[in-house]
């Protein structure tokens, strides 16, 4: 009698900073996502609002792990912590806001589960109309093109949140960037391993700066430097 194939586990790493208004709804959506075997890891990057209270009172019983930073390091620093703690076969990044839809996890991670890819990016712009502020879209377009020039990838959305990796791959990479420079850094280092990054289209609901969007002009300038540094 043929043995049943072992189910694959997904580790979802959620970097979190001052998201008291969104983290509960986000975690509820993650719990409702179609992937049954999942590990949810929240990394609180030393929030200064009531995020920690919400995490302790409401979120702690619902997730696998909550890790607290005693000093704010940035998104890259939080992801570095989360990746080390992950035990799943595949690891995906989930921002703590509500811009990305956890119901689309299968679209992003199934190519890895099925052995068709080792790294998958969910593109907000692949075969679809671009959304979000014009300045942000233009910045992403320029950064993606600049990154592609050095990495020889053919990405449409290097700055996307939804990045999924085989766990052994992401845990083998030393991540140095602490803020949003993580995006071009990880893309460059994946490319140096001669891994083709597979893209799939995803939906996207952009939020405004008033809603708490944290990336800014300095992060764009830093991203250009990071692309050049790790070329």
C-alpha positions in Angstrom: 0.0 0.0 0.0 1.4 3.4 -1.0 2.3 5.7 1.9 0.6 9.0 2.0 2.8 12.0 1.1 3.9 14.0 4.1 2.0 17.3 4.3 4.1 20.5 4.0 4.2 23.1 6.6 4.2 26.9 5.9 5.9 29.3 8.3 4.4 32.8 8.1 6.7 35.5 9.5 4.9 38.8 10.4 7.2 41.7 11.3 5.2 44.1 13.4 5.8 47.7 14.5 3.0 50.0 15.9 0.2 48.1 14.3 -2.3 48.1 17.2 -5.1 49.0 14.8 -4.4 46.2 12.2 -2.7 43.3 13.8 -5.8 41.5 15.2 -7.7 41.7 11.8 -4.5 40.6 10.0 -3.9 37.5 12.2 -7.6 36.5 11.9 -7.2 36.6 8.1 -4.0 34.6 8.3 -5.8 32.0 10.4 -8.5 31.8 7.8 -6.0 31.3 4.9 -6.4 28.0 3.0 -3.0 26.5 4.1 -3.9 24.1 6.9 -0.5 23.3 8.3 0.9 26.6 9.2 3.2 28.2 11.8 2.5 31.9 12.6 5.5 33.9 13.9 5.0 37.5 15.0 8.1 39.6 15.6 7.2 42.8 17.4 10.0 45.3 16.7 9.8 47.3 19.9 6.4 48.9 19.2 5.8 52.2 21.1 2.0 52.1 20.9 -0.4 49.5 22.4 0.7 46.7 19.9 2.3 44.7 22.7 -0.8 44.8 24.8 -2.9 43.6 21.9 -0.4 40.8 21.2 -0.4 39.6 24.7 -4.1 39.9 25.4 -5.6 38.8 22.0 -3.0 37.4 19.7 -0.8 35.1 21.9 -3.3 32.2 22.1 -3.8 32.3 18.3 -0.3 32.1 17.0 2.7 29.8 17.3 5.3 32.3 18.5 5.6 36.0 19.5 9.1 37.4 19.7 9.7 40.8 21.2 12.6 43.0 20.2 13.9 45.2 23.1 15.2 47.7 20.6 13.7 48.9 17.3 15.7 47.5 14.4 13.5 47.8 11.3 11.7 45.4 9.0 14.9 43.6 8.0 15.9 43.0 11.6 12.5 41.6 12.5 12.6 39.3 9.5 16.0 38.1 10.4 14.7 37.1 13.8 11.6 35.4 12.3 13.5 33.4 9.8 15.7 32.0 12.4 12.7 30.8 14.4 10.9 29.3 11.4 10.5 25.5 11.2 8.3 25.1 8.2 9.2 23.6 4.8 8.4 27.0 3.2 8.6 30.5 4.7 6.6 33.5 3.5 6.6 37.1 4.7 3.4 38.8 5.7 3.4 42.5 6.6 1.2 43.4 9.6 -1.0 45.8 7.6 -3.9 44.8 5.4 -2.4 45.5 2.0 -1.9 41.8 1.1 -4.5 39.0 1.2 -3.5 35.8 3.1 -6.2 34.0 1.1 -3.7 34.1 -1.8 -1.0 32.1 0.0 -1.5 29.0 -2.1 -0.9 31.0 -5.3 2.5 32.1 -3.9 3.7 28.9 -2.1 2.3 26.1 -4.1 5.0 26.3 -6.8 7.5 25.6 -4.0 5.5 22.9 -2.4 5.1 21.2 -5.8 8.9 21.4 -6.5 8.5 23.8 -9.4 10.4 26.7 -7.8 12.6 27.4 -4.8 11.8 31.1 -4.4 8.5 32.9 -5.4 7.6 36.5 -5.3 4.0 37.6 -5.5 3.9 40.5 -8.0 1.4 43.4 -7.7 2.1 44.4 -11.3 2.4 41.2 -13.3 -0.2 41.2 -16.0 -2.4 43.7 -14.2 -3.0 47.4 -13.7 -0.6 49.1 -11.3 -2.1 50.3 -8.0 -1.0 52.7 -5.3 0.5 56.2 -5.2 2.2 57.2 -8.5 5.4 58.2 -6.7 5.6 54.8 -5.0 4.8 52.9 -8.3 7.5 54.9 -10.1 10.0 54.3 -7.4 9.3 50.5 -7.4 9.6 50.4 -11.2 13.0 52.1 -11.1 14.3 50.0 -8.3 13.1 46.8 -9.9 14.7 47.6 -13.2 17.9 48.6 -11.5 17.9 45.4 -9.5 17.2 43.3 -12.6 20.1 44.8 -14.4 22.6 43.4 -11.9 20.8 40.2 -10.9 19.7 39.2 -14.4 16.2 38.4 -13.0 13.1 39.4 -14.9 11.0 40.7 -12.0 8.2 43.1 -12.2 7.9 43.8 -8.4 11.2 43.4 -6.5 9.7 45.4 -3.5 6.7 43.1 -2.9 6.0 41.9 0.6 5.0 38.4 -0.5 8.3 36.6 -0.9 8.3 32.9 -0.2 11.4 30.7 0.1 12.3 27.1 0.9 13.4 27.3 4.5 16.9 26.0 3.9 17.5 28.7 1.4 16.4 31.7 3.4 18.1 30.4 6.6 21.4 30.0 4.6 21.6 33.7 3.8 23.2 36.3 6.1 20.9 39.3 6.1 22.6 42.6 7.0 20.0 45.3 6.1 17.8 46.3 9.0 15.2 48.3 7.3 13.5 48.1 3.8 16.9 47.5 2.2 16.2 43.9 3.0 14.2 43.7 -0.3 17.0 44.4 -2.8 19.6 42.6 -0.5 17.7 39.3 -0.4 17.0 39.5 -4.1 20.7 40.0 -4.9 21.8 37.2 -2.6 19.2 34.8 -3.9 20.4 35.6 -7.4 24.1 35.0 -6.5 23.0 31.5 -5.6 21.9 31.2 -9.3 18.3 30.7 -8.2 15.6 31.9 -10.6 12.9 33.9 -8.8 9.5 32.8 -10.0 6.7 35.4 -10.0 2.9 35.0 -9.7 0.3 37.8 -9.8 -1.4 38.8 -6.6 -4.0 41.4 -5.5 -3.0 44.5 -3.6 -4.9 47.1 -1.5 -2.5 50.0 -0.9 -2.8 52.0 2.3 -2.0 55.7 2.8 0.7 57.3 4.9 -2.1 58.4 7.2 -3.0 54.7 7.7 0.6 54.0 8.9 2.6 53.3 5.7 6.2 53.5 6.9 8.4 53.4 3.8 9.8 56.8 2.6 12.2 58.6 0.3 15.2 57.7 2.4 14.4 54.0 2.0 14.3 54.4 -1.7 17.7 56.0 -1.7 19.0 53.3 0.6 17.6 50.6 -1.8 19.6 52.1 -4.7 22.7 51.9 -2.6 21.9 48.3 -1.5 21.4 47.2 -5.1 24.8 48.6 -6.0 26.5 47.2 -2.8 25.3 43.6 -3.3 25.5 43.6 -7.1 
